[in-house]
Structures are given as structure tokens and as C-alpha cells.
Amino acid sequence: MDTPIPMLEEFRRLYEAAQAFKEQAPWEWMFEDEIFGVRNPETGYIGYASVMGRLGEHLALGVYLGSEGLIGFYQLSAGEEQDNADLLLEIPHLEASFEDREVLSDKDRQVIKSLGLRFRGRQEWPLFRSYVPGCLPWFLTPGEARFLTVALQQALDVASRLRDNPSLLEPLQPGHLMVRSLGDRDWIDEWVEPASIRVRRPPELREESVVALREKFVIQPWRLEVDLYGMSPIRERGDLRPYLGYHLLIVESTRGFIVGGDLLVADPSFEEMWVQVPGRFVGTMTRLGSLPSEIVVRSEKLLYYLEPMAEQLGIKIRLSGRLPALDRIRREFERRM
């Protein structure tokens, strides 16, 4: 993934907006769930902004991109997923945060030096990152830098008005959110219902494949624990954004032996990676020469993608918060790494 670097003047405007945001300190009166939209004046795309830092731990503005980002924000806020660290990497968003100097990379510090800026103390150093599902947090592209600048500026406007009018973000109609949009001359408030998203399901197995698998393989009285989780970065040459390697791990629950393990990456997209999962599972079963009687998964997302395949093959599949055999092996992998 190529990520051109913003020009110095684009960085200058971004740092100026971040400094003004920091000086206003809107986290002193705003909560993370007081969310509002900012329409990108270049693309028309909406980012949904959340001010973080009410407890003083992480001072930031997150801009969650589109309905996919908004839904991810709500899932993260509700704690619906067990591993929020993994979930954060799967939500498309931009973030401007204020960190200690040690958190910044050499590249971040070089930009600050080139701009002639000085920062001192804890949570005083601006840090800007882009989150793309299936990849590690990375430096901003020029377009992302310009949009994050606009979002910080509009957050200043919304925050100052919200302090004087606590009901500012209360919706006029259920399900609508206030969105800041650039009109003919000035920025205006609009009330927008976020667009729904449609999650793609993988194609069903062909009937002849189903018949062949059922005839060839005996269904064993096995319960398989299955999970797909982010494991390690996969770096490419140069300054390209690193992918996050995802491990599709399949473990027999009673004796705890590994049935299969596949490494997947979000190439060409995060969605396409998920669509591959049922085929990878069937490939493992084909090499094994048998089918399980039951599959247990932790996440609703994995259930969504594996359920059609399981139904076609007559395999029971269910959701559980506990995958004890798989988690033992995962902990051992992580200990060795």
C-alpha cells in the first residue's frame, strides 16, 4: 500500500489545528459517546468524531470513517468484543492524540523539528495515525492529513457550542446525528441518518462439492474450537503500510491438538480476507480427511462467515465466550514469540 507523505505546509496546518484543540481541552466537558459527523469537503465522505480523554488517560480526537467506522465505534464503546485491542485495528479511523515524547517515531519527531515546533512534558506531543482494517496504525496520507485538520477545526466549533448548550447533539429524529458540512460559504449543521452497511457473505459451496465431502468424509465426534485473530506484523519493503497477519487457528477441544492453522492477510481488502475463511476451513478438513460434528467460535463475525458452510455440511456451529483449548495454544504461541 503506497502512502505518499503530506507536504510540510499540510503538516503545519494539521499541527496548528491540533495545538488549538489541545489548548481548548474539550475532554474536560465532553464524553466519548457525544459523537458528531464531519463531512470531508473533498470527497463528501463523513467521518464521525469522538473526543476522548474525560478520565485524563488518553487525550485524543478519533474520526471514525463512514458507517463502518461508526458501527465499529459503537461496538468498541459497548465492549461487545472480548479483545478490544484487536477490534480497534479493525475499525477504519483517523486519530490525533497527545502523547509522551517516547511514543513518537523518529519520523514524527523529524516533522516537528522541520516545522520548528517545540513540545515539552507528558501528553503534550501530537501524534497522528491512520487505521486501516487488517493493517497496523500508520502515517497519514496527504488526503487524510487534510481531513483530520478539518475534523479538528470543526471539533473546536462543536465543543465550544456544546459547552454553552448541552443539548446541542440531541437528535431531532431518532437515529440521526449532527454532521458539520461545508455550505456555499460557511460550515453548517445537518442532521443525517448514517447509511446502513451490507456485509458480504462468502459464496455457498457448490452442491457437487457438498455431496463429495459428505460421501468421502466421515463426520467424527469432534468439537473444534476456531478463531481468527491478529498475530504479528507483516512488513513489506520501504515505507509501505505493514499488514497485520491473521491466524486462523483450529483446535480439537478435548485433547487440545492443533487441527489446522492458516496465515491470512487483508490483501486486497479486509473483507476479502474474511470471505476466504470458509474455504480455508474446508481445505483443512479436506487434508484431514474428516469433518467435525461441532464447531465452536468466539466472535459473532466468525459465526456469520462459517455458519452457511457448516449448515451445508450438516455441522453444528455455536457461539461461546470460552475457547479453553485454543486459548492455551494461543498463549503458548505468544509466549514463544
Order of alpha helices (4+ residues) and beta strands (2+ residues): alpha-beta-beta-beta-alpha-alpha-beta-alpha-beta-alpha-beta-beta-alpha-beta-beta-beta-alpha-alpha-beta-alpha-beta-alpha
